[in-house]
Amino acid sequence: MRNKIPSTLRSGIVALILLSGAFSGWGDDLSDARSRAANGEHAEAIRLFEKHLQTERPSASVYFELGESAMKSANPASAALNFRRALILDPRFETARKALSEANLALGIPPDPSDWKVNLVSKVPLNALLITGVVVSWIGLFLTLAGSRVRARLIFAASLIFSGVSMVALAWFCDPRIEFSHQSYVLSSSGCVVFNAPVDNSEKLTKLAPGSVVTVISERGRWIYGQLPGGARGWFLSEGLESLIPRT
């Protein structure tokens, strides 16, 4: 019996060491990436940030740090893409918004047009708006089901339901993850040629600069039909385009 106890303890210790090593490995890529970025090793930092994003839940701060390293590596197109992704996850991330403006300026891209939805989500937390809407709707529904026959109370309950549903709809309508789900970004350094039809020898309408954002309407093989930043529409190849919402 005495000989079995040390053996059991040794097995347990080995298991704990292996587990601790596995757990300590989590986040090493991120901490190493931040260390490399602080030391000016931005190419390696970019590789480690991207590796972290492939295996862990994405966050606005990591996309922002990746964008900063890309900007310092003289790659403003990649920087702007990651700043946009940071803002999709956190629309109130004003530092990322300013960094995006600087990256667009370096790319020669005009500033994003003013939009009331962007202004709203940059000031009002969408989760708070959604939760408030749900709570207000349930209160109104409860008052309605309570069976009160007082007209004023019924009107008040109906107004609560209407207000709550409106807040939920507004939160859904303004959510960047939904709004930008059909948008793609021109990442290729050579830009993106827009054609009149989905064939190589079709008339060339224009050429989009790196950093441009297009709205995808439909796809046909390698070809995409979409809306350009100015509102015009055309066909372009999917090569060199990157979805604003990363595809898993």
C-alpha positions in Angstrom: 0.0 0.0 0.0 2.9 2.4 0.8 4.4 1.8 -2.6 1.1 2.6 -4.4 0.5 6.0 -2.8 3.7 7.7 -4.1 3.0 6.3 -7.6 -0.6 7.7 -7.5 0.8 11.1 -6.4 3.4 11.1 -9.1 0.8 10.4 -11.7 -1.4 13.2 -10.4 1.5 15.6 -10.4 2.4 14.7 -13.9 -1.2 15.3 -15.0 -1.3 18.7 -13.3 1.9 19.7 -14.9 0.6 18.7 -18.4 -2.7 20.5 -17.7 -1.0 23.6 -16.5 1.2 23.7 -19.5 -1.8 23.4 -21.7 -3.7 26.2 -19.9 -0.6 28.4 -19.9 -0.4 28.0 -23.6 -3.7 29.8 -24.0 -3.1 33.5 -24.7 0.7 33.0 -25.3 0.1 34.0 -28.9 -1.6 37.2 -27.8 0.9 38.2 -25.1 3.8 37.4 -27.5 2.1 39.4 -30.2 1.8 42.4 -27.9 5.4 42.0 -26.8 6.6 41.8 -30.4 4.5 44.9 -31.4 6.0 46.8 -28.4 9.5 45.9 -29.6 8.7 47.1 -33.2 8.6 43.5 -34.6 5.4 44.2 -36.4 5.6 41.5 -39.1 5.8 38.8 -36.4 3.2 40.6 -34.3 0.8 40.5 -37.2 1.3 36.8 -37.7 0.7 36.1 -34.0 -2.4 38.4 -33.8 -3.9 36.6 -36.8 -3.1 33.2 -35.3 -4.8 34.2 -32.1 -7.9 35.4 -34.0 -8.2 32.0 -35.8 -8.4 30.1 -32.5 -10.0 32.5 -30.0 -13.0 34.6 -29.8 -12.4 37.9 -31.7 -12.3 41.1 -29.8 -12.3 44.8 -30.8 -9.0 45.4 -28.9 -7.1 42.6 -30.8 -8.4 43.8 -34.2 -7.3 47.3 -33.2 -3.8 46.2 -32.2 -3.5 44.1 -35.4 -4.5 47.2 -37.4 -1.9 49.3 -35.6 0.9 46.8 -36.4 -0.3 46.7 -40.0 -0.2 50.5 -40.2 3.3 50.6 -38.8 4.2 48.0 -41.4 3.2 50.4 -44.2 0.1 48.4 -45.0 -2.8 50.9 -44.5 -5.3 48.7 -46.5 -4.9 45.8 -44.0 -4.9 48.4 -41.1 -8.2 50.0 -42.2 -9.8 46.5 -42.6 -8.9 45.6 -39.0 -10.0 49.0 -37.7 -13.4 48.5 -39.3 -13.7 45.1 -37.8 -12.9 46.6 -34.4 -15.7 49.1 -34.8 -18.1 46.4 -35.9 -17.5 44.6 -32.5 -17.4 47.9 -30.6 -19.1 50.8 -32.4 -18.1 53.1 -29.5 -14.4 52.5 -29.9 -13.5 56.1 -30.8 -9.7 55.5 -31.0 -10.3 52.9 -33.7 -12.6 55.3 -35.5 -9.8 58.0 -35.5 -7.3 55.4 -36.6 -9.6 54.3 -39.5 -9.8 57.9 -40.7 -6.0 58.1 -40.7 -5.7 54.8 -42.6 -8.3 56.0 -45.2 -6.3 59.2 -45.6 -3.2 57.3 -46.3 -5.1 55.2 -48.9 -6.6 58.3 -50.5 -10.1 57.1 -49.6 -12.7 59.7 -48.7 -14.1 59.6 -45.2 -17.1 57.4 -44.6 -20.3 59.4 -45.2 -22.2 60.5 -42.1 -24.9 58.1 -41.2 -27.5 58.3 -38.4 -27.1 54.7 -37.6 -23.4 55.1 -37.1 -24.0 58.1 -34.9 -26.5 56.2 -32.8 -24.4 53.1 -32.2 -21.4 55.2 -31.4 -23.3 56.8 -28.5 -25.9 54.2 -27.3 -24.9 50.7 -26.3 -27.0 48.4 -28.5 -27.1 45.6 -25.8 -28.6 48.1 -23.4 -31.2 49.3 -26.0 -32.1 45.6 -26.8 -32.5 44.6 -23.1 -34.5 47.7 -22.3 -36.8 47.1 -25.2 -37.4 43.5 -24.2 -38.1 44.5 -20.6 -40.5 47.3 -21.6 -42.3 45.0 -24.0 -42.8 42.3 -21.2 -44.1 44.9 -18.8 -46.7 46.1 -21.3 -47.7 42.5 -22.1 -48.1 41.7 -18.4 -50.3 44.8 -17.9 -52.4 43.7 -20.9 -52.8 40.2 -19.7 -53.6 41.4 -16.2 -57.1 42.0 -17.4 -57.5 45.6 -16.5 -60.5 47.2 -18.1 -59.4 50.7 -17.4 -59.0 52.3 -20.8 -56.1 54.5 -19.7 -54.1 51.5 -18.4 -54.7 49.5 -21.6 -53.5 52.4 -23.7 -50.5 52.7 -21.4 -49.7 49.0 -21.8 -50.1 49.2 -25.6 -47.7 52.1 -25.7 -45.2 50.2 -23.6 -45.4 47.2 -26.0 -45.0 49.5 -29.0 -42.1 51.3 -27.5 -40.3 48.1 -26.5 -40.8 46.4 -29.9 -39.5 49.6 -31.5 -36.4 49.6 -29.4 -35.7 46.0 -30.2 -36.2 46.6 -33.9 -34.0 49.7 -33.8 -31.2 47.7 -32.1 -31.4 45.0 -34.7 -31.6 47.5 -37.6 -28.5 49.4 -36.4 -26.4 46.4 -35.4 -23.2 46.7 -37.5 -22.8 42.9 -37.5 -26.1 42.8 -39.5 -25.6 45.9 -41.6 -22.1 45.0 -42.8 -22.8 41.2 -43.2 -23.1 41.7 -47.0 -20.2 44.1 -47.4 -16.7 43.3 -48.7 -13.5 45.2 -48.6 -10.9 45.7 -51.4 -7.7 44.4 -49.8 -5.7 43.9 -53.0 -2.9 46.4 -53.4 -3.7 46.6 -57.2 -7.3 47.5 -56.5 -10.5 46.0 -58.0 -11.6 46.4 -61.6 -15.4 46.8 -62.1 -16.9 45.3 -65.2 -20.2 45.9 -67.0 -20.8 42.1 -67.2 -19.4 38.9 -65.5 -16.9 38.2 -68.3 -13.3 39.1 -68.6 -13.6 40.9 -71.9 -16.5 43.0 -70.7 -16.4 46.8 -70.7 -14.4 48.1 -67.7 -16.5 50.7 -65.8 -14.0 51.8 -63.2 -11.4 50.7 -60.8 -11.8 50.7 -57.0 -8.8 51.7 -54.9 -7.6 49.5 -52.0 -9.7 50.3 -48.9 -12.9 50.7 -50.8 -16.0 49.0 -49.4 -18.6 47.4 -51.7 -22.0 45.9 -50.9 -22.5 42.4 -52.3 -25.9 41.9 -54.0 -25.3 38.5 -55.7 -22.6 36.0 -56.6 -22.0 34.0 -59.7 -19.0 31.7 -59.4 -15.9 33.9 -59.1 -17.9 37.0 -60.0 -19.7 39.3 -57.6 -22.4 41.8 -58.5 -22.5 44.7 -56.1 -23.0 48.3 -55.2 -20.0 50.6 -55.3 -19.2 53.3 -52.8 -20.8 56.0 -55.0 -24.0 54.0 -55.5 -23.3 52.7 -59.0 -23.4 48.9 -59.6 -21.2 46.5 -61.5 -19.4 43.2 -61.6 -16.0 42.4 -60.1 -13.9 39.3 -59.3 -13.9 38.0 -55.8 -10.1 37.7 -55.7 -8.6 40.5 -53.7 -11.8 41.1 -51.7 -12.3 40.3 -48.1 -15.6 40.0 -46.2 -15.9 42.7 -43.5 -17.4 40.0 -41.3 -14.7 37.3 -41.2 -16.1 34.0 -42.6 -15.6 31.0 -40.3 
